[in-house]
Amino acid sequence: MVAAKTDYHFSFQPNIWKTTLFFCSFQWNNQVKQFDIFDAPRDQDDGYKFNWTIKPDGPCKLGKKIKCFPWK
């Protein structure tokens, strides 16, 4: 569990088959949301370090280009 307004860091090496997948669950105000925080086909070619911000309408990957995703 990570408290609101705090950071969580981890590192890994994607596999060569581009099937690496990490997902996270987020909970606030009696809502639970899940998101694939690293999906190799989507993310592997974007570099090696990712910063995300989690918003009520969905997670956003920060960087040169901000890309937001809706909750599923």
N, C-alpha and C positions, 0 to 999 in steps of 0.2 A: 504494500500500500504506500502510496505517495500522497502526502498532504497537498491541498490546494496551494498554488503559488510557490511550489518548490520544484526542483529538477530531479530527474532520474537519468542516469547515464549507463550505457552498456556498450560493449564492442563485440564484434564477431567477424568471421570471414565467410562471405557467401559461397555456396558450393558452385562447382563449374557447370552444373546442369540448369542453373537459374531457377531452382525450385525452393530456395530459402524463403521462409515465411515466419514472421513474428507478429503476434497480435496482442493487443492490450484491451483491457476493460476499463471503463471510466464510469464513476457513479457520483451523482450529486442530485439533491432535491428528489429523492426517491426514483430517480431514473438510472438505468444501467445501459450503457452503449458500448459496443465493441468496434474495433477498427484494426485492420491489418497495417500495423505501423511500419513494417518492412515487407514488401512483396517484390521479390527479385525481378520478375518481368517489368514491373512498373518503376522500380527504384534503382536497380543495380547500375545503370549507366549514368546516374546523376551524381556520382562521386562517392565519397567514403564517410562523410560526416553529415548527419541530418539533425536539424533542430525543428521541433514541432511545438505548436501552441494548440491547446484544446479549447474549443469554443462551444457554446450551446448548440450551434447549428452544424458543427462538424470540426474535424481536425484540419489544421493548416500546416503544411511543410514550409518552413522559412528558408530564405536564402536569396540568391540573386533574383529568382522568380518565386513569388509566393504562390503556392498552389493549395487551394482548399478543397476538401472533399465532403460531401454530405454524409450524414449517418445513414447506414443501410436500414 
